[in-house]
């Protein structure tokens, strides 16, 4: 695993382009092809343990939306039980992970 895998993006210059919407009562990240491009279908990405807010997942969804082209949905199916807060670096928000903090023996006791 590389350092970029746990910082919340594989490339620091990419920012998610989609929007958060409520789809059938489920918070969902939604992204579409570029304007004027008709979607050829739909892709649903089920997030891993790091949740639907991880920037890597959202940027991947954006890439699918543009390259396929299609509408992509990343639903929050985990009901708020993604990665525990102690795995997230302070100030970077949900969906990011800090392995150095995880590996500190007392980190579990601080929260």
C-alpha positions in Angstrom: 0.0 0.0 0.0 1.4 3.4 -0.9 1.1 6.7 1.0 -1.3 8.1 -1.6 -3.8 5.2 -1.0 -4.5 6.4 2.5 -4.5 10.2 2.0 -7.9 10.2 0.2 -6.7 10.7 -3.3 -4.4 9.0 -5.8 -3.7 12.4 -7.4 -3.8 15.5 -5.3 -4.9 17.6 -8.2 -8.2 15.9 -8.7 -11.4 17.1 -7.0 -14.7 15.2 -7.2 -17.0 16.9 -9.7 -20.3 15.2 -8.8 -22.9 16.2 -6.2 -24.5 14.7 -3.1 -28.2 13.9 -3.5 -30.8 11.8 -1.7 -31.8 9.0 -4.0 -34.7 6.8 -2.7 -34.0 8.1 0.8 -30.3 7.2 0.6 -27.5 9.8 0.6 -25.7 9.3 -2.7 -22.8 10.8 -4.6 -24.0 11.3 -8.2 -21.9 12.2 -11.2 -22.8 12.5 -14.9 -20.9 12.7 -18.2 -19.8 16.0 -19.6 -22.7 18.4 -20.7 -24.1 17.5 -24.0 -23.0 13.8 -23.8 -25.8 11.3 -23.5 -25.3 8.7 -20.8 -25.1 5.1 -22.2 -26.2 3.6 -19.0 -25.8 3.6 -15.2 -23.1 2.4 -12.9 -23.5 1.9 -9.1 -20.3 1.8 -7.1 -20.6 0.1 -3.7 -18.1 1.8 -1.4 -15.6 -0.2 0.6 -14.9 0.2 4.4 -13.7 3.7 3.9 -17.2 4.8 2.9 -18.9 6.8 0.2 -17.1 10.1 1.0 -13.6 8.8 0.2 -12.2 11.1 -2.5 -10.6 8.2 -4.4 -14.0 6.5 -4.8 -15.6 9.8 -5.9 -12.9 10.6 -8.4 -13.2 7.0 -9.8 -16.9 7.6 -10.2 -16.2 10.8 -12.1 -13.8 9.0 -14.4 -16.4 6.3 -15.2 -19.0 9.0 -15.9 -16.8 10.7 -18.4 -15.1 7.7 -20.0 -18.1 5.3 -20.5 -20.1 7.8 -20.6 -22.7 7.0 -17.9 -24.4 8.3 -14.8 -22.7 7.0 -11.7 -24.1 6.5 -8.2 -22.1 6.0 -5.0 -24.7 5.3 -2.3 -24.1 5.5 1.5 -25.3 1.9 2.2 -23.2 1.7 5.4 -25.6 3.8 7.5 -22.7 5.9 8.8 -20.6 3.0 9.9 -17.6 3.5 7.6 -14.1 3.9 8.9 -14.0 4.8 12.6 -13.0 8.4 13.3 -9.7 7.4 14.9 -8.5 6.3 11.4 -9.1 9.8 10.0 -6.5 12.5 10.3 -7.7 15.6 12.1 -9.1 18.3 9.8 -9.5 16.2 6.7 -13.0 15.1 7.2 -14.7 11.7 6.7 -13.5 9.1 4.3 -9.7 9.8 4.7 -7.3 7.5 6.6 -4.2 8.1 8.6 -2.1 4.9 9.0 0.5 6.6 11.2 -2.3 7.5 13.6 -3.7 4.0 13.4 -0.3 2.5 14.2 0.3 4.6 17.3 -0.3 2.2 20.2 -2.3 4.7 22.4 -4.4 6.1 19.5 -7.4 3.9 20.4 -7.4 5.2 23.9 -7.5 8.8 22.9 -11.1 8.8 21.7 
